[in-house]
Each structure stands twice: as C-alpha cells, then as structure tokens.
Amino acid sequence: MAGPFGADPTRRGMLRGGAVLGGGALAMAAGLGGIADLAGRAQLGRPPGGSALRVGYLPITDATPLLIAHAQGLFEREGVTVERPVLFRSWAALAEAFTSGQVDMVHLLMPLAVQLRFQLRAAVRVVAWNHTNGSALTVAPATRGIEELAGTQVAIPHWWSIHNVVLQTLLRQAGLRPVVRRSPSRAAGTVELVVLSPADMLPALQAGTIGGYIVADPFNAAAEAKGVGHIQRFVGDVWRQHACCAVLLHQDLLDSRPQQAQQLLQALTRAQLYARANRPQAAQLLSGGHYLPQPVKAITKALTYPQAPYEQRGALHHPQWQGQRIDFQPFPFPSYTERLVTAMRGTLVDGDTTFLDTLDPAAVHRELVDDRFVRRALDRLGGPQVFGLPGPLTRTEEVSPA
C-alpha cells in the first residue's frame, strides 16, 4: 500500500527486475549541491533568525517560474529573501517536506494538492497556477500506437497527478484497461501502472523494463535526444491548457504575513512573463545556474517544441491548441478545479479514494484556492491580458483524448 504522499515504504512499487537510480547517483550525475531529502533537510534546521524563505522543487521544466524568479533576483527585488531553491527527487518527498514546514513555497501537482487539503487536512492553499501543459507520454521507439502498450508497465510520477488522470483516459480510449499491483496481460489488454521518480523513468525505458512513461519535461525531450523513446501524445493535446502544477503556500503564512505572500506572487508572475517571452534564455538560466541537471539542449527543446513534426507523427491531434508547448500563466480557473475533481473520482490509484466521494467540486475550489494575491499581481502587471487571459477570468474546459 502506498504511503500518505504516494511513496511505497516497502519499495514494492519499484520495477520488477529494474534498476533505479539512488539520490546519490542523481547528485553525482547532476553535480548539484542543492539536492535534499526530507531527513537531511530537517537536520539542517532553519538558519539563525529564520527570515529567509525556502522554495522546494523537482528537476523538471515545470519549476521554471520559481527558478527564474530566484535566478534573476525577482524575489529580492520585490522585498522578500528566499534561499537557493532546494531540489527533491520525488513528489512524495517534496509534499512531505512542504507539509512538515521544511520548505515554504512549492510547485505541486494539482491533484496532489487536492489530496493534501481534503484527505490529509493539511493547512495549505493553492495561490496560483505555476504553468500549463509541459508533459507528454513517451514510449519505446518501436511502439506506434497506444494500443501496443498492452501487456507492459507504464510509469507515472504520482498517483495523484494529471499524468495518471490523462494516461488512464488515453488507455481506455484505446480499448485498454489500467491495473495496479497485477501483472499486465497483452491478451487481456491490461497495462500496469507503476510510480517512479521522473529521473528514474528514462533509464527504465532504456533498459526495457517499462513500455513507456508519462511525465513532465525535459525527460520526454531527453528520451528523444538520446534515441531511447519518442513522444506518443502530449498531455496538453488531451486537456487544453491544463494546470499540471500549482504554486502552494501555507495558510499560516497567508494569515500572518500577507504582504510577504503578495511579494512572492509578484515575483512569480514576473518570472512567468519572462519565461514565456524568452524561452531560449530561460533554458540557459536553468542549466547554467545548475538548477536543472539535464543538458541545455534538452531543456531548450522542452521549452520550444515545434509543432509541425509532432502533428505529422500523430502526437498532436489538436494542433490549434498548441499542446506541445509548456506555457506560463498564473490564474487558477475554477472550471479546471471542478473538472479535475470529477475526473479524479474515476481514476484508479493505489490508495484510499473515499475522501473524494462527498466533495463538491465547486466547494473544493473555494476551500483550496486563494486567488486574492494573484489577482493583485495581475493588476500590477497590467491585467489578465498581459498573459493573453480573458478579462472576466473564466473559461470552459476542453478535454479530448480522441
């Protein structure tokens, strides 16, 4: 059984016969000093005075706004001191560090944020979207259709992720059935879902122990660059401009230091504007600043995917959606939260889902999301239109796996 944050304490969730990189291996490969697990970070404690805030992140392009805000000194420019962001290897470790108070600000999977608030009763709030799109389903080179995944394992980054939600939608669309803790069968048309840290997915695909993975970039771009996999479908081509990750703060910070929360959101939104307008430069900052361990070529590709080749290969069914490109905009639309909660109810996970049974999707948004600060930040930048958002800040969700 998975732990409260999705981690499997027995390690049974690891691939049968597959090797998984340890945290030390990742650290050596990346050459980074900022990698931390919860235990190590807890031992460090707060610096004297404890005035500097800590940001936690995963080594994926989803973290771009938070990392750019630090790299360009935007937090300090807004008047708030933030330590160098701390890198975590898995969503479970990041979520546990956040809820235990070891970090103050994180980007976190939106479905996981729902779980934290309503199953674990954590006093945390979504204050903005971190980005939209930015993920894909990557499969082995010989795989030419989702139906060919029957009888294989496919890796997801967390049970409570948009990746799991969309993957199961795609599998069912192809006539396949997802299973958990059961050997997959080609004859029965089943696909076993396994949770892996994003950094462990590409080596597992290269070793042939999984048939594919669905995850944030730059791990999809890296698989193509290494020739060990290809993108079968972009997640943004299934759910238009979906929020993979949201930005979360603690409720007590919002209550006791609202001005500081406002400063954080102003730095975040400025970083988002910069990243969407300066993608190659953002990739250089992420790589050159040693925030992400992947090669700058892979990071650049992840931020600048062209449309034409992926439309021709069938990875884009709705090219007008521009689902191949990660985008950055901060406003958390209520329609998305509501549709997401409904979708989570029909998603298979290794864990308890009963907390979803009595949730009212509209009420979930009101209790989980605090958009006061991001609305003010948008106003200070010139309004929603600077991000191409509608003035009323409403939208209709578009989901199409076909």
Stockholm file with secondary structure:
# STOCKHOLM 1.0

chainA/1-402         MAGPFGADPTRRGMLRGGAVLGGGALAMAAGLGGIADLAGRAQLGRPPGGSALRVGYLPITDATPLLIAHAQGLFEREGVTVERPVLFRSWAALAEAFTSGQVDMVHLLMPLAVQLRFQLRAAVRVVAWNHTNGSALTVAPATRGIEELAGTQVAIPHWWSIHNVVLQTLLRQAGLRPVVRRSPSRAAGTVELVVLSPADMLPALQAGTIGGYIVADPFNAAAEAKGVGHIQRFVGDVWRQHACCAVLLHQDLLDSRPQQAQQLLQALTRAQLYARANRPQAAQLLSGGHYLPQPVKAITKALTYPQAPYEQRGALHHPQWQGQRIDFQPFPFPSYTERLVTAMRGTLVDGDTTFLDTLDPAAVHRELVDDRFVRRALDRLGGPQVFGLPGPLTRTEEVSPA
#=GR chainA/1-402 SS CCCTTSCCTTCTTSCTTCCCCCHHHHHHHHTCSCBCCHHHHHHHCCCTTCCSBCEEECSSGGGHHHHHHHHTTHHHHTTCCBCCCEECSSHHHHHHHHHTTSCSEEEEEHHHHHHHHHTSCCCEEEEEECCBCCEEEEECTTCCSGGGGTTSEEEESCSSSHHHHHHHHHHHHTTCEEESSSCCCTTTTEEEEEECCHHHHHHHHHHTSCSEEEEETTHHHHHHHHTSCEEEEEGGGTBTTCCSEEEEEEHHHHHHCHHHHHHHHHHHHHHHHHHHHCHHHHHHHHHHTTSSCSCHHHHHHHHHCCSHHHHHHTSCSCGGGCTTSCBCCCCCCHHHHHHHHHHHHTCCCSSCCGGGTTCCHHHHHHHHBCCHHHHHHHHHHTCGGGGTCCTTCCCCCCBCCC
#=GC SS_cons         CCCTTSCCTTCTTSCTTCCCCCHHHHHHHHTCSCBCCHHHHHHHCCCTTCCSBCEEECSSGGGHHHHHHHHTTHHHHTTCCBCCCEECSSHHHHHHHHHTTSCSEEEEEHHHHHHHHHTSCCCEEEEEECCBCCEEEEECTTCCSGGGGTTSEEEESCSSSHHHHHHHHHHHHTTCEEESSSCCCTTTTEEEEEECCHHHHHHHHHHTSCSEEEEETTHHHHHHHHTSCEEEEEGGGTBTTCCSEEEEEEHHHHHHCHHHHHHHHHHHHHHHHHHHHCHHHHHHHHHHTTSSCSCHHHHHHHHHCCSHHHHHHTSCSCGGGCTTSCBCCCCCCHHHHHHHHHHHHTCCCSSCCGGGTTCCHHHHHHHHBCCHHHHHHHHHHTCGGGGTCCTTCCCCCCBCCC
//
